[in-house]
Amino acid sequence: MRALFFWCYNSKTLNNSFFFETMAQETSNPKLYIVPNQDDEQFLVYSEQSAVGLKSLEVCPKCYGSGMEIVPGKGARPCSCRQKRIQENLFERIKIPKRYSDCSFSNYQPLTESQKIAFKYSYSLAQKYPDVERGLLFMGSVGTGKTHLAVSILKCLTERGFNCLFYEFGSLLREIQDSYNPATQSSELKVLEPVFDAEILVLDELGASKPTEWVKDTMSFIINTRYNDEKLTIFTTNYLDDRKDQREETLEDRIGTKLRSRLYEMCHTIIVEGPDFRKKFDKLSRIKRT
């Protein structure tokens, strides 16, 4: 027999009333969803599929969204979902992209010697900070785990209580450009303030943007400011220092001689080599089709 669950409460934060509902199957645990109450005089019943279709928020089945878990015969205690929610809010605040939300040291799988070395440097920095003087510059081809390691460092340091921030360099440049538009109600200083304030900053995909004079000047402004303030910065880039052929650009070609020289002082350069892990997804899809 299917069981129908409701839970109603008023939220001062959301200034609205909500009710929770689910249709549970006999052999599965019920899933609860927070659903806008569109009619205070009538309960609206949605199936689990329609709740997901409305992008409803799944509610913890232990505490029903209250944050406190009832322990039979003992009383109440803070629910484990609270710590998870705090972590998720922290990672959202430091702008880690959703695609990298599951990246951590525990699930990094080095396949080459250079990846093992990169892992050791990354883990050491995350454990020893602030007793470190230089950041890291991960260089290597696509899909070798550079961003995975950079995000793992940020997560570890965020959990330790440090002020961290992640930015894909192209996205940061676009935000700065958008700030010049009066309609955005923003400013260059407002965009760059958290970049300058962060104790540890990850700038992903350095050199990926077309190296116009404005891009080079902006990169220099950001990097030199953090250098002068002695703030730790971690970079990732697909560009190397040496050319494999005459057509290939180096990192110096993309960011300029002066800025590349500055990075030698700011960061320990780590070459990360290995197969492109993303190719495995194409192989899996081929297997599924066959």
C-alpha positions as CSV (number, residue, x, y, z in Angstrom):
1,M,0.0,0.0,0.0
2,R,1.3,3.4,-0.9
3,A,1.9,6.0,1.8
4,L,1.3,9.7,1.4
5,F,3.3,12.1,3.6
6,F,2.6,15.8,4.2
7,W,4.6,18.2,6.3
8,C,3.5,21.9,6.5
9,Y,5.3,24.8,8.0
10,N,5.8,28.6,7.8
11,S,9.2,30.0,6.9
12,K,10.1,33.5,7.8
13,T,13.0,33.4,5.5
14,L,11.1,32.5,2.4
15,N,8.0,34.5,3.4
16,N,5.8,31.8,2.2
17,S,4.2,28.5,3.3
18,F,5.2,25.2,2.0
19,F,4.2,21.6,2.2
20,F,6.2,18.4,1.8
21,E,4.8,15.4,0.0
22,T,5.7,12.1,-1.5
23,M,4.3,8.9,-2.9
24,A,6.3,6.1,-1.4
25,Q,6.5,2.6,-2.8
26,E,6.3,-0.4,-0.6
27,T,9.9,-1.4,-0.8
28,S,11.6,2.0,-1.0
29,N,12.3,4.8,1.4
30,P,9.9,7.8,0.8
31,K,11.5,10.9,-0.8
32,L,10.2,14.2,0.4
33,Y,10.1,17.4,-1.6
34,I,9.6,21.0,-0.7
35,V,6.8,22.3,-3.0
36,P,5.3,25.8,-3.2
37,N,1.8,25.9,-1.7
38,Q,-0.2,27.5,-4.5
39,D,-3.5,27.3,-2.6
40,D,-3.6,27.6,1.1
41,E,-7.2,26.2,1.2
42,Q,-6.4,23.1,-0.8
43,F,-3.6,20.6,-0.6
44,L,-2.2,19.9,-4.0
45,V,-0.8,16.4,-4.5
46,Y,2.0,15.8,-7.0
47,S,3.6,12.6,-8.0
48,E,7.4,12.2,-7.5
49,Q,7.9,12.7,-11.2
50,S,6.0,16.0,-11.3
51,A,7.8,17.2,-8.2
52,V,11.1,16.7,-9.9
53,G,9.7,18.3,-13.0
54,L,8.9,21.4,-11.0
55,K,12.5,21.4,-9.8
56,S,11.4,21.0,-6.2
57,L,13.9,20.7,-3.4
58,E,14.4,17.3,-2.0
59,V,14.0,17.3,1.8
60,C,16.1,15.2,4.2
61,P,14.1,12.1,5.2
62,K,15.7,12.1,8.7
63,C,14.8,15.6,9.9
64,Y,12.2,16.7,7.3
65,G,14.0,19.9,6.7
66,S,14.0,21.0,10.3
67,G,17.8,20.4,10.9
68,M,17.1,18.3,13.9
69,E,16.9,14.5,13.9
70,I,14.6,12.7,16.4
71,V,16.3,9.8,18.1
72,P,13.7,7.4,19.5
73,G,14.0,7.1,23.3
74,K,16.8,9.7,23.5
75,G,15.6,13.0,22.2
76,A,16.8,15.2,19.3
77,R,20.2,15.9,17.8
78,P,21.6,18.1,14.9
79,C,21.0,16.2,11.7
80,S,23.9,15.2,9.5
81,C,22.4,17.0,6.6
82,R,23.2,20.3,8.3
83,Q,26.9,19.9,7.9
84,K,26.4,18.8,4.4
85,R,24.4,21.8,3.7
86,I,27.0,24.1,5.3
87,Q,29.7,22.5,3.1
88,E,27.6,23.0,0.0
89,N,27.0,26.6,0.8
90,L,30.7,27.1,1.4
91,F,31.6,25.6,-1.9
92,E,28.9,27.6,-3.7
93,R,30.3,30.8,-2.1
94,I,33.8,30.1,-3.4
95,K,32.4,29.6,-6.9
96,I,33.5,26.0,-7.5
97,P,31.6,25.0,-10.7
98,K,29.0,22.3,-10.3
99,R,31.0,20.0,-12.7
100,Y,33.8,19.9,-10.2
101,S,31.7,19.7,-7.0
102,D,32.7,16.1,-6.4
103,C,36.4,16.6,-7.0
104,S,38.6,15.8,-4.0
105,F,41.9,14.3,-3.0
106,S,40.2,11.1,-2.1
107,N,39.0,10.4,-5.6
108,Y,42.0,11.7,-7.6
109,Q,43.5,8.7,-9.5
110,P,47.0,9.4,-10.8
111,L,48.0,7.2,-13.7
112,T,51.4,8.6,-14.5
113,E,54.5,9.6,-12.4
114,S,53.9,13.3,-13.1
115,Q,50.3,13.0,-11.8
116,K,51.6,11.4,-8.6
117,I,54.1,14.2,-8.1
118,A,51.4,16.8,-8.8
119,F,49.2,15.1,-6.2
120,K,52.0,15.2,-3.6
121,Y,52.6,18.9,-4.1
122,S,48.9,19.7,-4.0
123,Y,48.2,17.7,-0.8
124,S,51.3,19.1,0.9
125,L,50.2,22.6,0.2
126,A,46.7,22.0,1.4
127,Q,48.1,20.6,4.7
128,K,50.9,23.1,5.3
129,Y,49.3,26.3,4.4
130,P,49.8,29.1,5.6
131,D,53.4,27.9,6.1
132,V,54.0,28.1,2.4
133,E,55.6,30.9,0.3
134,R,54.6,30.0,-3.3
135,G,51.6,28.8,-5.1
136,L,51.3,26.2,-7.9
137,L,51.2,26.5,-11.6
138,F,49.8,23.3,-13.2
139,M,50.8,23.0,-16.8
140,G,49.7,20.2,-19.2
141,S,47.4,19.1,-21.9
142,V,43.6,18.8,-21.5
143,G,42.1,16.1,-19.3
144,T,45.1,15.4,-17.1
145,G,43.5,16.4,-13.7
146,K,44.9,19.9,-13.2
147,T,41.6,21.5,-12.3
148,H,40.7,18.4,-10.1
149,L,43.8,19.0,-8.0
150,A,43.3,22.8,-7.8
151,V,39.7,22.3,-6.6
152,S,40.8,19.7,-4.1
153,I,43.2,22.2,-2.6
154,L,40.5,24.8,-2.3
155,K,38.0,22.4,-0.7
156,C,40.6,21.3,1.9
157,L,41.6,24.9,2.8
158,T,38.0,26.1,2.8
159,E,37.1,23.3,5.3
160,R,40.1,24.5,7.4
161,G,38.5,28.0,7.5
162,F,40.5,29.9,5.0
163,N,39.0,32.4,2.5
164,C,39.2,30.8,-0.9
165,L,37.9,31.6,-4.4
166,F,37.8,29.8,-7.8
167,Y,37.6,31.5,-11.1
168,E,37.9,30.3,-14.7
169,F,39.9,33.1,-16.2
170,G,37.7,33.6,-19.2
171,S,34.6,33.9,-17.0
172,L,36.4,36.5,-14.8
173,L,37.3,38.6,-17.8
174,R,33.7,38.5,-19.0
175,E,32.4,39.6,-15.7
176,I,34.9,42.5,-15.7
177,Q,33.7,43.5,-19.3
178,D,30.1,43.2,-18.2
179,S,30.8,45.7,-15.4
180,Y,31.5,48.4,-18.0
181,N,27.8,48.1,-19.0
182,P,25.7,50.6,-17.0
183,A,22.8,48.2,-17.1
184,T,24.6,45.6,-15.0
185,Q,24.7,47.9,-11.9
186,S,28.2,46.6,-11.2
187,S,31.7,47.9,-11.4
188,E,35.2,46.6,-12.1
189,L,36.2,47.2,-8.5
190,K,33.2,45.2,-7.2
191,V,34.0,42.3,-9.4
192,L,37.7,42.3,-8.5
193,E,37.3,42.9,-4.8
194,P,36.8,39.2,-3.8
195,V,39.6,38.2,-6.2
196,F,42.0,40.5,-4.4
197,D,40.6,39.6,-0.9
198,A,40.8,35.8,-1.2
199,E,43.6,34.3,0.8
200,I,43.9,31.5,-1.8
201,L,42.7,32.0,-5.4
202,V,42.5,29.5,-8.2
203,L,42.7,30.9,-11.7
204,D,41.7,28.1,-14.1
205,E,42.6,28.1,-17.8
206,L,45.2,30.8,-17.7
207,G,46.1,31.9,-21.3
208,A,42.9,30.5,-22.8
209,S,41.5,33.9,-23.7
210,K,42.7,35.7,-26.9
211,P,45.7,37.8,-25.7
212,T,44.6,41.3,-26.6
213,E,46.2,44.3,-25.0
214,W,43.2,44.6,-22.7
215,V,43.4,41.0,-21.6
216,K,47.2,41.2,-20.9
217,D,46.7,44.5,-19.0
218,T,43.9,42.9,-16.9
219,M,45.9,39.8,-16.2
220,S,48.9,41.9,-15.1
221,F,46.7,44.0,-12.8
222,I,45.2,41.0,-11.1
223,I,48.3,38.9,-10.8
224,N,50.6,41.8,-9.8
225,T,48.1,42.9,-7.1
226,R,48.0,39.5,-5.5
227,Y,51.8,39.3,-5.8
228,N,52.3,42.6,-4.0
229,D,49.8,41.6,-1.3
230,E,51.6,38.2,-0.9
231,K,48.4,36.3,-1.6
232,L,48.7,32.6,-2.6
233,T,47.5,31.9,-6.1
234,I,47.1,28.6,-8.0
235,F,47.0,28.5,-11.8
236,T,46.1,25.9,-14.4
237,T,47.0,26.2,-18.0
238,N,47.0,24.0,-21.2
239,Y,50.1,25.9,-22.5
240,L,53.6,24.8,-21.8
241,D,56.9,26.6,-21.8
242,D,58.4,24.6,-24.6
243,R,57.1,24.2,-28.1
244,K,56.5,20.8,-29.5
245,D,56.4,22.3,-33.0
246,Q,56.6,25.7,-34.6
247,R,52.9,26.2,-34.8
248,E,52.3,25.6,-31.1
249,E,52.1,28.6,-28.7
250,T,53.8,28.7,-25.3
251,L,52.4,30.2,-22.1
252,E,54.7,33.1,-22.6
253,D,53.2,33.8,-26.0
254,R,49.8,33.9,-24.4
255,I,50.4,36.1,-21.4
256,G,53.6,37.9,-22.2
257,T,57.3,37.7,-21.1
258,K,56.9,39.9,-18.0
259,L,54.0,38.1,-16.6
260,R,55.5,34.6,-17.2
261,S,58.6,35.8,-15.4
262,R,56.5,36.9,-12.4
263,L,54.8,33.5,-12.2
264,Y,58.3,31.8,-11.8
265,E,58.6,33.7,-8.6
266,M,55.0,33.3,-7.4
267,C,54.5,29.6,-8.2
268,H,56.2,26.2,-8.3
269,T,55.7,25.0,-11.9
270,I,54.3,21.4,-12.2
271,I,54.0,19.6,-15.5
272,V,51.1,17.2,-15.5
273,E,51.2,14.6,-18.2
274,G,48.8,11.7,-18.9
275,P,46.0,10.5,-21.0
276,D,42.9,12.6,-21.5
277,F,40.5,11.1,-18.9
278,R,37.5,12.5,-20.8
279,K,38.0,10.1,-23.7
280,K,36.8,7.3,-21.4
281,F,33.2,8.8,-21.6
282,D,33.2,8.4,-25.4
283,K,34.4,4.8,-25.0
284,L,31.6,4.1,-22.5
285,S,29.0,5.6,-24.8
286,R,30.2,3.4,-27.6
287,I,29.9,0.3,-25.4
288,K,26.4,1.2,-24.4
289,R,25.4,1.6,-28.1
290,T,26.7,-1.8,-28.9
